[in-house]
């Protein structure tokens, strides 16, 4: 894991060279575009303080101020320029549609379909879903059958009930079942890019309506390798929770012959920044399908504890089993997790069942 000091801030995708290049390309395609004014509008004194989304919106608003006032004419220019940019920085193009295109539905939908080829329009479709969910979902259902994988992915990703960074669409969170026809069209998609989106979409549903999600994956599982991959990835949260229905779906039973013995720590306490190493032995008296995990109840800043589950392995035995495991867990602070002193608990989990636990202390570093 990289330390925070080595990670380039995401906001820096919108740097001065990008602004200059964007101004140059826009000038080529529009005789009314004022490149100097555009750069002045973007790079105001507060530019360095703006974070990613604020920088993106500043670029969007500055383009709007310098492009033709007519929305359709502006979109024509942007469609010519967009292919010169890819990745996160190219989000300014769908953001333009999101900001100024709600009153120009047909033109905007075509533009979003085009812009997603070079970046993603998943965030920009959200206001359209809020304005007219039925109409937007009908477009997305068509997208789900497109020959281009980027457009098919947009069909799934754009209507995720809990899209990270995305504008909340309350109706989708209340009734995520309305997106299932789209997912049905994509459940055997050949592109892993699309498969991941469908799995993430189903994982969102599992947090809102787990029974609906479980009904769906039970119906899908076993259809083919592509669908099985989607289902397995979609069930990752429920698997970590040890959901009995999902465990049974994948053949992870609570057989009485499964035992965990000799759970030991190399040290009863460790210092912040050090690594905790533990050992245990797994026994099974007959052939079984096994999912091996461990959980740590981490002490939080206010003294409460929060459990995080880590997968070790999953495999199927063809005979009785006696296997020793050795694993290590770092308590070095990371950008995604800060550690605190206090009593933590390590638990070994087999097929979703907690089999053995042991406490250990994390102490302040000298």
N, C-alpha and C positions, 0 to 999 in steps of 0.2 A: 504493500500500500504506500503510495506516495505521501510524503508529508505535505502539510498545507502550503509550506513555503515553496514547493516545487510545482504547484498546480497553477497554470495560467488562468486567471479569472475569466469566466465565460463572457463577461461583458466586453472583453477585448477583441471579440470577433468583429466588433464594430470599431475599428481603428481608423486613423486618418487616411491611411492608404486605401482602405476599403471605400471610404467616403469619396475620395478623389476619383477612384476607378468607377464608382457608381455614377458620379457626376459626368464623367467623360462619356460613358455609354449612353446615358440619358440624353446628353447633348447631341449625340449622333442621330438619335431617332426622333427628336423633337426640336423644331426650329424655335419654339417659344421658351424652351427650357433655359433658365439662367443658372449656369453652373456655379458662378461665383456667389450669387445670392444663396443658392442651395447650401453650399459649404458654410457660409456665414451663419445661416439659420441652424444648421446642425451643430457646428462646433462653437457654441456659445461658451461663456466662461465657466458654466457649471458642468460642462461635458464630462470632465474627469470624475465628477461625483456621481454621475448617473449609473445605475445598475443596468443589467441586460435588457429587461423589458422596457425600461424608460428610454434607453438608447434606441431600441428598435422603434418605439413610437415616435421619438424625435425625428428619426430618419423618415418615417412614414408621413408625418405631418409636414415636413420640409419638402418632400417630393410633391405632396398635394399642393403646396403653396406655389410651386414652380412649374408644374405640369399644366396642360390645358385644363380649363375649368370644367369642360364637358367630361363626365365620368367615363363614358365609352371611349372617347378619344384618349384619355389618360391610360385606360386599360390596354388599348392597342399599343401604346408606347411601352408599357411595362411588359407586355407579352413578348415584345421584340428584345427587350433587355434581359429578362429573367434567365434565359439559357446561358448567360455569361457568368452566372453565380450559382453556387451550390451550397448545401449544408446549412448550418445554423444562421449564418448571415443572410441567406436568401429568404428568411422568414419575413423580411420587410414587404415582399410582394403579396403574399396572402394577407398580411396584416393591413395592407392598403385596402383590400377588399373588405376585410372585417370592419374597418373603421368607416369607410365611405360607401360601401356597396349594398347595404341592406335594402335600399329603395330601388335597386336595379337587379332584381333576382336572377333573371335568365343570364344576363351578361356576367354577373358575379359567379354563378355556379360554374359556368364554362371556364372562367378565369381560375377558380380554385382547382378545378380538375387539371388544368394546364400547369399551374404553379407547383402542384404537389410532385410533379415529375423531377423537380430540381431541389426541393427541400421537403416540406410537408405543409399541407393545409389543414392538419388535424385541429389546430387551435382556432383557425379562422371560421370553421364551419359551426362552431358552438353558438354564436349569436343567431345564426340562421335556424338552428334547431329550436332555440328559445322563441323566435318569432313565429315559426310555423313548423312544428315538429313533424307532423304527418307529411307535409310536402317535402321537407328535407330528407326524411327517412326514405321516401320514395325514390329520390335521386340516389341515395346511398345504396339502395337495393340494386339499382341499375349499375352503379359503380362496382358492386361486388361481383359482377359478371364480366367486367372489362378484361381485355387481353393484357393490359399492363399491370404488373404487380404493385406498382406504387399507387395506382388508383384503387385497386382492390384493397390494399392495406388501408387507404384513407376511409373506405367504407366501414371498416371495423374500428379503426383507431379513433376516428372523429366522433363516434357516438358511444365511446366507452363511458359508463356511468360515473367513473371516478378517474378521469383522465388527469394524470399529473401535469401541473402547470396550466391546465385547461380551465376555462370558465365553467362553473358549475351549471349543469342543466337539471334543475330540480325534478322535472317530470321523469327524466331517465333514472334518477336515483329512486323515485317513488315506484316506478314500474319498468324495470329493465327488460321485461319480457318482450317489449316492442322491438327490440333489436335482434331477437333470435332468428327471424327470417334471413337477415343479413349474414349472421354467423353460419346458418345452415348452408348457405351458398359457398362458404369459405372453409368448411370443416375438412375438406380434402385438398386444400390448395397446395400446389406443388412448391410454392416459394416459402422458404423458411421465414423470410421477412414478414409475410402475411400470417403464417402459422403462429409466430410469436405474438402478433397483435391479437389474434383470435383467442389465444391462451390467456393473455393479459386481460382481455375483455371479460372472459369467463371468470377469471380470478376476481375481478371487480365485483361481478354479480355474486360471487360466493360470500363477499363481505356484507352484501345488502339483503340478498334472499338466497341463503345457502340451499334450501330445498329445491328451488328452481334450478340452480346451477347443478345440483346433484342429479336431478331428473334428466337434465340435458346430457351430462357426461356419461351417465349409465346407458342412455340410448345410443350414444355415439361410440363408446369404447368397443373395440374389436372389429370396427369396420375395415380399417386398413392401417398401415404403418404411419401414414401422415396424420390421420385423425388420432391415432393412439398417442403420437408425440404431443399433439395439441392438448389432449385430455390430461396427460401426465403433467405437463408444464402448468396447465390451468389449475391443477389440484395441489400445487406446491404448498399453499398456505394451509389448506385443510389437512394435508399430510403432516405438516409440522405441528398442527393442533391435535393430531392423533384421532381425527374424525373416524368413528367406527365404520360408517357407510363407505367412506373413501378407502379406508384400509382394506375392507373386504373386497372392494372393486378390484384392487390390484393384487389380491391374494395374500395380504399380510394379516395372518390370524394370530390370536392370542393363545398359542398352544401351551399347555401346562409344562411341557418339557423344556421350554425356554427359560434359562436361568443366567443370571449375571453374578459372578463371584469375584472376590479379591479386588474390589475397587479400592485403589490406593493412590495417594498423591505423593510425589517425590518430596514435597515439603508441605507442612501444615499451614504455612503462611508464605506469602510472597510480597515483594515490594512493588509499588506502582512502577510500571515500565518494564518489569520482568516478565518471564514466561512461566506459566503453570503447566506442568507435565503430569499426566495421570495414566494409570494402567487399569485394565479390567479383563476378565475372562468371560467369554460367551460360550454357553453350552446349549446344545439341542440334541435330543435323543433320536431324532428321525429326520428325513429329508423335509426341508421347509423353505419357504420364501421369507427372507429376512431383510428388514430395513433397520439399520443401526444408526442411532443419533445420540447426541448429548445436549443437555440444556444447562445454561448457567443463569442463575438468578442474580443479576447484577444490582449492586447498590447504586441508587441514584443520588442526585445532589441533595435532596431533602431527606435522605435516609430511607425512603421507600425502596422497594425492589421491583425489578422488571425482568422477566425471563426471555431469553433468546435461545432458539433451538438451532443446532448445527448438525447437518447431515455428515456422517462418516462414510457410509457405503450402503449399498443394497445388493443382495445376491441370492442365489438359490443353491441350497446344498443338495447333494445326491446321496448323502449318508448322514450319520450322526456327526455332530460338530463339537470341537473343543478348540477355540481359537483365542489367543491373547491379543489385545489391542493396546497400543501405546499412542497417545495423542498429546499435542501441546496447544495451549491457547495463550496468545500474547495479551498482556495488559498494558501495552504501549498505547498511549492516547493517539487517536486517529481523527481525521476530519469527520468521520461518521459515528464515532463513539468516544466518549470521555469516561474515564474510569475514576472510581472514588473508593476511599478506604472503607472497610467494614467487613461484616461476615457475608460471604457469598455461598451459594449452594451449587454443587455439580450433580447432575442427575443423568443416568444412563437410560436411554429409551429404546426399547426394541418393539418394532411393529406398533408404535404408538402408545405402548404401555411403559410406565415408569417402573424400572426394575431395581434400581439401586441409587442411593444418594449419599453425598458426603459434604460436610461444610468445610470451608477454608477461609482464612482471613487474608485480606489485602490490606497492607499497611503503607503509610506514607513513605516515600523515598527519602533517604537522608539528604 
